[in-house]
């Protein structure tokens, strides 16, 4: 799935990734397709709560 998308812009990029990285990308995309993703705002809220000493405002 992702290989087709990447191949459309660069034949070498996907093939140069280690197999484990390619597999992880495929698993992640399958999870997103299955509705198992976590919205960015939710993740940011959790990280800010866990790491209040980090300055996220300047990271954008």
C-alpha positions in Angstrom: 0.0 0.0 0.0 2.5 2.7 1.1 5.1 1.3 -1.4 2.8 2.4 -4.2 2.5 5.9 -2.8 6.2 6.3 -2.2 7.1 4.7 -5.5 5.1 7.3 -7.4 7.6 9.9 -6.2 10.8 8.0 -5.6 11.6 4.4 -6.5 14.7 4.3 -4.3 13.3 5.7 -1.1 11.0 2.7 -0.1 13.6 0.1 -1.1 16.3 1.8 1.0 14.3 1.6 4.2 15.1 -1.4 6.4 12.6 -4.2 6.3 11.6 -3.6 9.9 10.8 0.0 9.2 8.8 -0.8 6.1 6.8 -3.4 8.2 6.2 -0.9 10.9 4.9 1.7 8.4 2.5 -1.0 6.9 1.3 -1.9 10.4 0.7 1.7 11.4 -1.2 2.4 8.2 -3.4 -0.7 8.7 -4.1 0.5 12.2 -5.1 3.9 10.9 -7.4 2.3 8.3 -9.0 0.3 11.1 -9.8 3.5 13.0 -7.2 2.9 15.7 -5.4 6.2 15.3 -5.2 8.8 18.1 -5.9 12.4 17.3 -3.0 14.8 17.5 -4.7 17.0 20.1 -5.2 13.9 22.3 -1.6 12.9 22.1 -0.4 16.5 22.7 -2.6 16.8 25.8 -1.2 13.5 27.2 2.4 14.5 26.5 2.0 18.0 28.1 0.5 16.4 31.2 3.3 13.8 31.4 6.1 16.3 30.7 4.9 19.7 32.0 8.5 21.0 32.0 8.8 20.8 28.2 8.0 23.9 26.1 5.7 22.8 23.3 4.8 26.3 22.1 8.1 26.9 20.5 8.2 23.4 18.8 5.8 24.4 16.0 
